[in-house]
Structure formats: structure tokens, C-alpha cells
Amino acid sequence: MKSKIFITFFVILILTVMALVGCIPPTLLPDLVPVNPPGMAGYCNVDDLNNLIVYVKNQGEADAPASLVKVQFDLSSGVQEFSISVGSLSVGETKSVSFAIPFGCFNPDCNFVIAVDSGGDITESSELNNTVSGNCIG
């Protein structure tokens, strides 16, 4: 009799656990990526003041809090790095930030690396798509 009660209890326990595990919704996360504007090559979008305009998109399934965007410019004298905060991004939203292109970057071309969520502060659905290399032809 005790064994039948134990087996019944064990089966009910297993079925309950299986039901609960199947009912837990997946965790929705943001996914920040640098995006190339239509018609622009090499992530090179420069305004009239010689600023590099960087576009950041949240292609994830949850809103993203504010984060840092970093650009490393390849200069003839070495690498120069700048960071700027981009505000929170709703799902599907894109925002832009601008970076002054330093003197000496065009030698003859200006090469740079863009990193979104550069501080790694946001848990994202993918951390592998946060960095891209770009260049502007001089």
C-alpha cells in the first residue's frame, strides 16, 4: 500500500513539474546593433560638420535602457576612442549619436570600429552583433 501511494505521489510530482516548466514564458531581451543607413556604405554617414553619425537599433523583443556607444578611429598616430550615451530604445526603435571625426583619420581613408552597449551593461539576446568595422573613403 505504501509503495502505491509513493508511486502515485511521484507520478503527480513529475507531471506537476513538467506542467510548470512548460508554463514559464521565455525571457524577452533587447538586442542592440549598429545599423548602416540606406544608401550608405561602410557605416560612413558624415554630416556637414564632419561628424560621424552612428545609428543604433534595438532589434530585440524588449526595451533597452540607456547604454554607451563607442567609436575607435584609426589615426596615423594611433587609435583615438570616444564614447557617448544613447538613450533608452523601445523595441524596433533606432536612434543616432554623432562623433567628431578627429584630425588625421583620413589617411587617405578613415577607418573606425563602432561598438554598441560597449560597457556590456545590458543583457541582450545576442552579444555577438554589437561591433562593426567601418570606413569612409577619403
C-alpha positions as CSV (number, residue, x, y, z in Angstrom):
1,M,0.0,0.0,0.0
2,K,2.8,2.4,0.9
3,S,4.5,1.7,-2.4
4,K,1.3,2.5,-4.4
5,I,1.0,5.8,-2.5
6,F,4.6,6.7,-3.1
7,I,4.4,5.8,-6.9
8,T,1.2,7.9,-7.2
9,F,2.8,10.8,-5.4
10,F,5.9,10.5,-7.5
11,V,3.9,10.5,-10.8
12,I,1.9,13.5,-9.7
13,L,5.0,15.3,-8.7
14,I,6.7,14.6,-12.1
15,L,3.6,15.7,-14.0
16,T,3.3,18.9,-11.9
17,V,6.9,19.8,-12.6
18,M,6.5,19.1,-16.3
19,A,3.4,21.4,-16.4
20,L,5.2,24.2,-14.6
21,V,8.3,24.1,-16.7
22,G,6.2,24.3,-19.9
23,C,4.3,27.3,-18.5
24,I,7.3,29.5,-17.8
25,P,7.3,32.2,-20.5
26,P,10.7,32.8,-22.2
27,T,12.7,35.8,-21.1
28,L,12.4,38.7,-23.6
29,L,15.6,40.6,-24.1
30,P,16.7,43.6,-26.1
31,D,19.3,43.3,-28.9
32,L,21.3,46.4,-29.8
33,V,23.0,46.6,-33.1
34,P,24.8,49.3,-35.1
35,V,22.9,49.8,-38.4
36,N,24.0,51.1,-41.8
37,P,21.6,53.8,-43.1
38,P,20.1,53.0,-46.5
39,G,22.3,54.2,-49.3
40,M,25.4,54.5,-47.1
41,A,28.4,52.2,-47.5
42,G,30.8,51.2,-44.7
43,Y,28.8,52.8,-41.9
44,C,30.1,56.1,-43.3
45,N,27.4,58.7,-42.6
46,V,29.1,62.1,-42.2
47,D,27.2,65.4,-41.7
48,D,28.2,68.9,-42.9
49,L,30.3,69.4,-39.7
50,N,32.4,66.3,-40.3
51,N,30.7,64.3,-37.6
52,L,30.3,60.6,-38.0
53,I,26.6,59.7,-37.4
54,V,26.1,56.3,-35.8
55,Y,22.7,54.6,-35.8
56,V,21.8,52.2,-33.0
57,K,18.8,49.9,-33.4
58,N,17.0,47.7,-30.8
59,Q,16.1,44.7,-32.9
60,G,15.2,42.7,-29.7
61,E,12.0,41.8,-28.1
62,A,12.2,44.0,-25.0
63,D,13.0,47.7,-24.4
64,A,16.6,48.6,-23.7
65,P,17.8,51.1,-21.1
66,A,20.4,53.8,-22.0
67,S,23.8,52.5,-22.9
68,L,27.2,53.6,-24.3
69,V,28.2,53.7,-27.9
70,K,32.0,53.7,-28.6
71,V,33.9,54.6,-31.8
72,Q,37.6,53.9,-32.2
73,F,39.1,55.9,-35.0
74,D,42.3,54.6,-36.7
75,L,44.7,57.6,-36.9
76,S,48.1,57.8,-38.4
77,S,49.3,58.5,-34.8
78,G,47.4,55.6,-33.3
79,V,43.8,54.9,-32.1
80,Q,41.6,57.5,-30.7
81,E,38.4,56.4,-28.8
82,F,35.2,58.3,-28.0
83,S,32.1,57.2,-26.1
84,I,28.6,58.7,-26.0
85,S,25.5,57.6,-24.2
86,V,22.4,56.7,-26.3
87,G,19.1,56.9,-24.6
88,S,16.7,54.1,-23.9
89,L,15.4,52.3,-27.0
90,S,12.0,50.8,-27.4
91,V,11.6,47.5,-29.4
92,G,12.3,48.3,-33.1
93,E,13.5,51.9,-32.3
94,T,16.6,53.4,-33.9
95,K,18.4,56.4,-32.5
96,S,21.5,58.3,-33.7
97,V,24.5,59.7,-32.0
98,S,27.3,61.8,-33.5
99,F,31.1,61.7,-33.1
100,A,33.5,64.4,-34.3
101,I,35.9,62.7,-36.7
102,P,39.4,63.5,-35.4
103,F,42.1,65.2,-37.4
104,G,44.4,62.7,-39.1
105,C,41.7,60.0,-39.6
106,F,41.6,60.4,-43.3
107,N,45.0,59.0,-44.3
108,P,43.8,58.6,-47.1
109,D,40.7,56.8,-45.8
110,C,39.1,57.0,-42.3
111,N,38.7,53.6,-40.7
112,F,36.9,53.0,-37.4
113,V,35.2,50.4,-35.2
114,I,31.7,51.0,-33.8
115,A,30.6,49.2,-30.6
116,V,27.1,49.5,-29.2
117,D,26.5,48.6,-25.5
118,S,30.2,49.0,-25.3
119,G,30.2,48.7,-21.5
120,G,28.4,45.4,-21.7
121,D,25.8,46.7,-19.2
122,I,22.7,45.3,-21.0
123,T,21.9,41.6,-21.1
124,E,20.9,41.0,-24.7
125,S,19.6,38.2,-26.8
126,S,22.9,38.3,-28.8
127,E,26.1,39.9,-27.7
128,L,27.9,38.9,-30.9
129,N,26.4,41.6,-33.1
130,N,27.4,44.7,-31.1
131,T,30.6,45.6,-33.1
132,V,31.2,46.5,-36.7
133,S,34.1,48.0,-38.7
134,G,33.5,50.9,-41.0
135,N,35.4,53.2,-43.3
136,C,34.9,56.5,-45.1
137,I,36.7,56.9,-48.4
138,G,39.0,60.0,-48.3
